[in-house]
Amino acid sequence: DSYDKTILVETTFIEELIPFIDGNYRTIANVKGRALEGFSMGGNGALKLSFKYPELFSSVVTYGGSFHDLKSLSRNRPSVFEKMFGKSSDYYQKNSVYELARLNCSKIRNNLLIRMVVGTSDFTFQSNQKVLNLLDELKINYEKVILDGLGHIVQPYYEAEGLNGFKYHFSK
């Protein structure tokens, strides 16, 4: 959600979309029946939501996840930093993948399957490595897939690893 609550992505997803789907479709309406996955900023969102709400999701898969830290977001995406975070480093940190991993590491460690897929030619490669290093530091298990030469284009990611990502969600 944006700092001023004019954009309610997280609230809509967690408090409206999930209950609507579980209430209107034949789902497994608990953690065992929910998984997230995404590409680029969608990968960041998937990892963020699964780290913030590890009791809601059993697994997460990211493809070329765009995991900005405060410095890179404010420098490379200043309009996002302003609109979503009100230029507040505190609000950003509170909602960052990095801080949420630290805050919820024991819940994440015991409950969430994590798979991260990134290409060696993807501009997100270094930020993915930074997340993987943090997971190592926190002793959170994960599976990583490095795709040699792959850049930041969604279709080749899913052609190379989409089926394996889907299977991963069912491996728990």
Secondary structure, 3 states (H helix, E strand, C coil): CCCCCCCCHHHHHHHHHHHHHHHHCCCCCCHHHCEEEEECHHHHHHHHHHHHCCCCCCEEEEECCCCCCHHHHHHHCHHHHHHHHCCCHHHHHHCCHHHHHHHCHHHHHHHCEEEEEEECCCCCHHHHHHHHHHHHHCCCCCEEEEECCCCCCHHHHHHHHHHHHHHHHCCC
